[in-house]
């Protein structure tokens, strides 16, 4: 039997996850427009082509380890529901308004499922955390490099988002939420002591870079989400303190939350104005009625 070197699986999984989460292909091929939506962007064959190649590699590794795959399926009969779900997705091309587009996306979803099976079978939970940390760390570093040294691609230049960082993504609202998530994820991994010594120090630096990118994206939702996540972490850490400290912090948090609620109830428009927003949620409120009407049809 052909055996895949273990280190190759680590390198492959890290690269594949980085590619799925933050590759710069669309930015390099379409991003010189500064962030405009471009007709025919979906025609870029590089992204789905490389994705399918990575999915095929995952499928090949699973076939070489078919005993582990079979054991996992037999020990988890509910996995058959996943197979049925993929079958429904592939069959949906028969009633789709755009069957060719649906077929392409359905194949990619099936491929992503194969990769997920590979990732769950070939790596333990702790190993998964480490591989994800490497991939997410690479995403942060490359996005930072694009913003610093390739601003033509890494920074938006089309109003009203001039100066907002987007890294390797097509829009700032893609970079911001992703960096907020990465900050929280890597902080949780760091707190779990999965890394030690220099690795932990490097992880701390990457977390700070991710926080910087969240702010640099000028995505209000991402910044507020990051703040909310920070509050959650603070509350969780409070439970590790002694009773008196816990009561004091909770009392202070309730006071701040109550004051903020009263302020927002009477000054919501002014508060949103600080962020350049309005009570119509940047025009989203006007879009919802037509969307609900189309859904009902």
C-alpha positions as CSV (number, residue, x, y, z in Angstrom):
1,X,0.0,0.0,0.0
2,X,1.2,3.5,-0.8
3,X,1.8,5.5,2.3
4,X,1.6,9.3,2.4
5,X,4.3,10.9,4.6
6,X,2.7,12.4,7.7
7,X,4.5,15.7,7.3
8,X,3.1,16.0,3.7
9,X,-0.4,15.7,5.1
10,X,0.3,18.5,7.6
11,X,1.8,20.8,4.8
12,X,-1.1,19.9,2.5
13,X,-3.8,20.5,5.1
14,X,-2.3,23.9,6.2
15,X,-1.9,25.1,2.6
16,X,-5.4,24.0,1.6
17,X,-7.0,25.7,4.6
18,X,-5.1,28.9,3.9
19,X,-6.1,28.7,0.2
20,X,-9.8,28.2,1.1
21,X,-9.7,31.0,3.7
22,X,-7.7,33.8,2.1
23,X,-6.0,33.2,-1.2
24,X,-5.2,36.3,-3.3
25,X,-6.2,35.0,-6.7
26,X,-9.3,37.2,-7.1
27,X,-7.6,40.3,-5.8
28,X,-4.6,39.8,-8.1
29,X,-6.7,39.1,-11.2
30,X,-9.6,41.4,-10.6
31,X,-8.7,43.6,-7.7
32,X,-7.1,46.5,-9.5
33,X,-10.5,48.0,-9.8
34,X,-10.2,49.0,-6.2
35,X,-13.2,47.0,-4.9
36,X,-15.9,47.5,-7.6
37,X,-18.1,44.6,-8.4
38,X,-17.0,43.3,-11.8
39,X,-19.1,41.5,-14.4
40,X,-17.8,38.1,-15.1
41,X,-15.9,37.7,-11.9
42,X,-17.2,34.2,-11.6
43,X,-15.6,33.3,-14.9
44,X,-12.2,33.1,-13.2
45,X,-11.3,29.4,-13.6
46,X,-8.2,29.5,-11.4
47,X,-10.0,29.5,-8.1
48,X,-12.4,26.6,-8.7
49,X,-9.8,24.8,-10.6
50,X,-7.2,24.8,-7.8
51,X,-9.9,24.1,-5.3
52,X,-11.0,21.0,-7.2
53,X,-7.3,19.8,-7.3
54,X,-7.0,20.2,-3.6
55,X,-10.3,18.3,-3.1
56,X,-9.1,15.5,-5.3
57,X,-5.9,15.2,-3.3
58,X,-8.0,14.9,-0.1
59,X,-10.1,12.2,-1.9
60,X,-7.0,10.3,-2.9
61,X,-5.7,10.3,0.7
62,X,-9.0,9.1,1.9
63,X,-9.0,6.2,-0.6
64,X,-5.5,5.2,0.6
65,X,-7.0,5.1,4.1
66,X,-10.3,3.6,3.2
67,X,-10.3,1.4,6.3
68,X,-10.3,4.5,8.6
69,X,-13.0,6.1,6.4
70,X,-15.2,2.9,6.6
71,X,-14.7,2.6,10.3
72,X,-15.7,6.2,10.8
73,X,-18.9,5.8,8.8
74,X,-19.8,2.5,10.5
75,X,-19.3,4.0,13.9
76,X,-21.3,7.1,13.0
77,X,-24.4,6.0,10.9
78,X,-25.7,9.5,10.9
79,X,-22.9,10.2,8.3
80,X,-25.3,8.7,5.8
81,X,-27.5,11.8,6.2
82,X,-24.5,13.8,5.0
83,X,-24.3,11.6,1.9
84,X,-28.1,12.1,1.3
85,X,-27.7,15.8,1.7
86,X,-24.9,16.0,-0.9
87,X,-27.1,13.8,-3.2
88,X,-30.0,16.3,-2.9
89,X,-27.6,19.2,-3.7
90,X,-26.4,17.5,-6.8
91,X,-29.9,16.6,-7.8
92,X,-31.0,20.3,-7.4
93,X,-29.6,21.0,-10.8
94,X,-32.8,19.5,-12.2
95,X,-35.0,22.3,-10.8
96,X,-32.5,25.1,-10.7
97,X,-33.1,28.3,-12.7
98,X,-29.4,28.2,-13.5
99,X,-28.5,24.5,-13.8
100,X,-24.9,25.0,-15.0
101,X,-24.0,27.4,-12.2
102,X,-25.7,25.1,-9.7
103,X,-23.9,22.1,-10.9
104,X,-20.5,23.8,-10.6
105,X,-21.2,24.9,-7.1
106,X,-22.7,21.5,-6.1
107,X,-19.5,19.8,-7.2
108,X,-17.4,22.2,-5.1
109,X,-19.7,21.6,-2.1
110,X,-19.2,17.9,-2.6
111,X,-15.4,18.4,-2.8
112,X,-15.4,20.6,0.4
113,X,-17.2,17.7,2.2
114,X,-14.5,15.3,1.1
115,X,-11.9,17.6,2.4
116,X,-13.8,17.9,5.7
117,X,-13.9,14.1,6.0
118,X,-10.1,14.0,5.4
119,X,-9.4,16.7,8.0
120,X,-11.6,15.0,10.6
121,X,-10.3,11.5,10.0
122,X,-6.5,12.2,9.6
123,X,-6.1,14.7,12.5
124,X,-7.0,14.6,16.1
125,X,-8.8,17.6,17.7
126,X,-5.6,19.1,19.0
127,X,-3.8,18.6,15.7
128,X,-6.8,20.2,13.9
129,X,-6.4,23.3,16.2
130,X,-2.7,23.5,15.3
131,X,-3.2,23.1,11.6
132,X,-6.0,25.7,11.6
133,X,-3.8,28.1,13.6
134,X,-1.0,27.8,11.0
135,X,-3.4,28.4,8.2
136,X,-5.1,31.4,9.9
137,X,-1.8,32.8,10.9
138,X,-0.6,32.7,7.3
139,X,-3.8,34.4,6.2
140,X,-3.2,37.3,8.7
141,X,0.4,37.8,7.7
142,X,-0.3,37.8,3.9
143,X,-3.3,40.2,4.3
144,X,-1.0,42.5,6.4
145,X,1.7,42.3,3.7
146,X,-0.8,43.1,1.0
147,X,-2.0,46.2,2.9
148,X,1.5,47.4,3.7
149,X,3.4,46.7,0.5
150,X,0.7,46.1,-2.2
151,X,-1.8,48.8,-1.4
152,X,-3.0,48.9,-5.0
153,X,-4.5,45.5,-4.3
154,X,-4.7,45.4,-0.5
155,X,-6.4,48.8,0.1
156,X,-9.7,49.9,-1.4
157,X,-9.7,53.0,-3.6
158,X,-13.3,53.4,-4.6
159,X,-15.7,55.7,-2.7
160,X,-17.1,55.5,-0.1
161,X,-14.5,53.0,1.1
162,X,-11.3,54.8,0.2
163,X,-8.5,53.8,2.5
164,X,-10.2,50.7,4.0
165,X,-8.0,47.7,4.0
166,X,-9.2,44.5,2.3
167,X,-6.0,42.4,2.3
168,X,-6.4,39.4,0.0
169,X,-10.2,39.8,-0.2
170,X,-12.3,41.7,-2.7
171,X,-14.0,43.9,-0.1
172,X,-13.3,45.3,3.3
173,X,-16.5,43.6,4.7
174,X,-14.8,40.3,3.9
175,X,-11.6,41.1,5.6
176,X,-13.0,42.7,8.8
177,X,-15.3,39.8,10.0
178,X,-12.7,37.2,9.1
179,X,-10.0,39.0,11.1
180,X,-12.4,39.4,14.1
181,X,-13.0,35.7,14.0
182,X,-9.3,34.8,13.7
183,X,-8.5,37.1,16.6
184,X,-11.0,35.2,18.8
185,X,-10.0,31.8,17.6
186,X,-6.3,32.3,18.0
187,X,-6.8,33.8,21.5
188,X,-8.9,30.8,22.5
189,X,-6.2,28.5,21.2
190,X,-3.5,30.5,23.0
191,X,-5.5,30.3,26.2
192,X,-5.8,26.5,25.9
193,X,-2.0,26.3,25.9
194,X,-1.8,24.4,22.7
195,X,1.4,26.4,21.9
196,X,4.3,27.0,24.3
197,X,7.4,29.1,24.4
198,X,8.3,31.0,21.2
199,X,5.2,29.6,19.4
200,X,3.0,31.2,22.0
201,X,4.9,34.5,21.6
202,X,4.5,34.4,17.8
203,X,0.8,33.6,18.2
204,X,0.3,36.7,20.4
205,X,1.9,38.8,17.6
206,X,-0.4,37.3,15.0
207,X,-3.4,38.1,17.2
208,X,-2.4,41.7,17.5
209,X,-2.0,41.9,13.7
210,X,-5.5,40.4,13.3
211,X,-6.9,43.0,15.6
212,X,-5.1,45.7,13.7
213,X,-6.5,44.4,10.4
214,X,-10.0,44.3,11.9
215,X,-9.8,48.0,12.7
216,X,-8.0,48.9,9.4
217,X,-10.8,47.3,7.4
218,X,-13.1,50.1,8.8
219,X,-15.9,47.5,9.0
220,X,-18.2,48.7,11.8
221,X,-19.8,45.3,12.3
222,X,-16.4,43.6,12.6
223,X,-15.1,46.1,15.1
224,X,-18.2,45.9,17.2
225,X,-18.2,42.1,17.0
226,X,-14.6,42.0,18.1
227,X,-15.5,44.2,21.1
228,X,-18.4,41.9,22.0
229,X,-16.1,38.9,21.8
230,X,-13.6,40.6,24.1
231,X,-16.4,41.2,26.6
232,X,-17.4,37.6,26.4
233,X,-13.8,36.5,27.1
234,X,-13.7,38.9,30.0
235,X,-16.9,37.5,31.5
236,X,-15.6,34.0,31.0
237,X,-12.4,34.9,32.8
238,X,-14.4,36.5,35.6
239,X,-15.6,33.0,36.6
240,X,-12.0,32.1,37.5
241,X,-11.8,34.9,40.0
242,X,-12.7,34.8,43.7
243,X,-16.2,35.7,44.7
244,X,-15.6,39.4,45.7
245,X,-13.8,40.2,42.5
246,X,-16.5,38.5,40.5
247,X,-19.3,40.5,42.2
248,X,-17.4,43.7,41.6
249,X,-16.8,43.1,37.9
250,X,-20.3,42.0,37.3
251,X,-21.7,45.0,39.1
252,X,-19.5,47.3,37.0
253,X,-20.5,45.5,33.8
254,X,-24.2,45.7,34.6
255,X,-23.8,49.5,35.3
256,X,-22.0,50.0,31.9
257,X,-24.5,47.9,30.0
258,X,-27.5,49.6,31.6
259,X,-26.1,53.1,30.9
260,X,-25.3,52.2,27.3
261,X,-28.8,50.8,26.8
262,X,-30.4,54.0,28.1
263,X,-28.1,56.1,25.9
264,X,-28.9,54.1,22.8
265,X,-32.6,54.3,23.3
266,X,-32.5,58.1,23.2
267,X,-29.5,58.8,20.9
268,X,-29.4,55.9,18.5
269,X,-29.2,58.1,15.4
270,X,-26.3,60.2,16.9
271,X,-24.5,57.0,18.0
272,X,-24.6,55.5,14.6
273,X,-23.6,58.8,13.1
274,X,-20.2,58.5,14.8
275,X,-19.5,55.4,12.6
276,X,-20.9,57.0,9.5
277,X,-24.0,54.8,9.7
278,X,-27.7,55.5,9.8
279,X,-30.8,53.8,11.3
280,X,-31.6,52.3,7.9
281,X,-28.5,50.0,8.4
282,X,-26.6,51.5,5.4
283,X,-29.6,51.0,3.1
284,X,-30.1,47.4,4.0
285,X,-33.6,48.2,5.5
286,X,-34.8,49.3,2.0
287,X,-33.6,46.0,0.5
288,X,-35.4,43.7,2.9
289,X,-39.0,44.2,1.6
290,X,-38.2,43.3,-2.0
291,X,-36.1,40.3,-0.8
292,X,-39.0,39.0,1.4
293,X,-41.3,39.5,-1.6
294,X,-39.0,37.4,-3.8
295,X,-38.7,34.7,-1.1
296,X,-42.5,34.5,-0.9
297,X,-42.6,33.8,-4.6
